[in-house]
C-alpha cells in the first residue's frame, strides 16, 4: 500500500512535469509563429535558449536563482489560495536591509556575517508581509490589492534611502547607488561556469526548495495549508485556524522574498542601485503558475525562465532582434501560461452552468 502511494505520487509528479514541458513548448511555438510573421528567423527562440544553456550556462544559472526564489515565495501562498503579489517589495526591503547590515558587520568572519545578513533580510521581508496578512485577517482586505500597493511603498522608501542617507560617494552619486559592500561578504562565484555572475546562491535557493517541500508534504502545517487552499470554510469547520495559516504563508513568503534580495546583493550587485530589480517578483507569479505551485516544479520553470532571460540578450546579439520584440516574446509566454490557468478555473464553472440549465424537452 505504501509502495502504491509512492507510485501514484511519482506518476502525478511526472504528469505535472510533462504538462509544464508541453506548456513551455506551446509557448515557444506561438512565439516562433509570431517571429515568422514579423520577418525574423522563427527558430531564433529555440536557438537562443539552446545557446543560453549550452554556451552560457552561468548566465542562465545567475537568472534562474532569483526566479526560483520568487516562484517559490508565490507558490507557497498560492497553495493556501492566498495571493502575495508583493514579493518585489519584500525583495527590495531585504536588499536594502542587507546593504545596511553589511556596512556594520564588514569586519566579521564571512562564515558568520553572510548567514547573519541573509537571516536579517528574511526577518525584514517577513515582517513587511505581516501588514497585508493582518489587513486580510482583521479587515478582510483583498491581499492582491494591498500587496501590490505595498510594493510601491517599498520602492519609494528604498528610493529615499538610496538617494538620501545611504547614497554613496564619488561616481556612485551619478549612478544613484549605495557604497559597495565589503568584498569578504560577496558570495563565492561558481568558477566552473567561467566568467559569469553565477554564485553559490543557487545552492541556497535549492536548500529553500527542499525546506518548503518538507513543510508542505511532511508537516501538519503543510496539510493545513493545503486544506485551507482547497476550501477555507471546510478548514474552519475542521478546527484549522484560517488566520494562523494566512499569517504563516504570508510571513514565510515574505521571508523568501527578503532572502532573494539578500542573495542578489551579496552574490551579484554588491550594492543597492536605484530600482535595480526589474519585476523579478512579478515573474515569480508566472513561474509558480507554470509549476502548478509545486516546489520542485518551480526549479524546472525557474531554469526555463532563467534561460529565456539569458537568451533574450543572445537573441539581440545573434539576430539583431529589438528589445521590444523580446518583451513581446516573453509576454506571449505569459499569456499562454495564464490562459491555461484561467481555463482550469472557468471550465468547471461552465460545466456547472450547463448542467443547471433545464433541457428543452423538460421545459416543453
Order of alpha helices (4+ residues) and beta strands (2+ residues): alpha-alpha-alpha-alpha-alpha-alpha-alpha-alpha-alpha-alpha-alpha-alpha-alpha-alpha-alpha
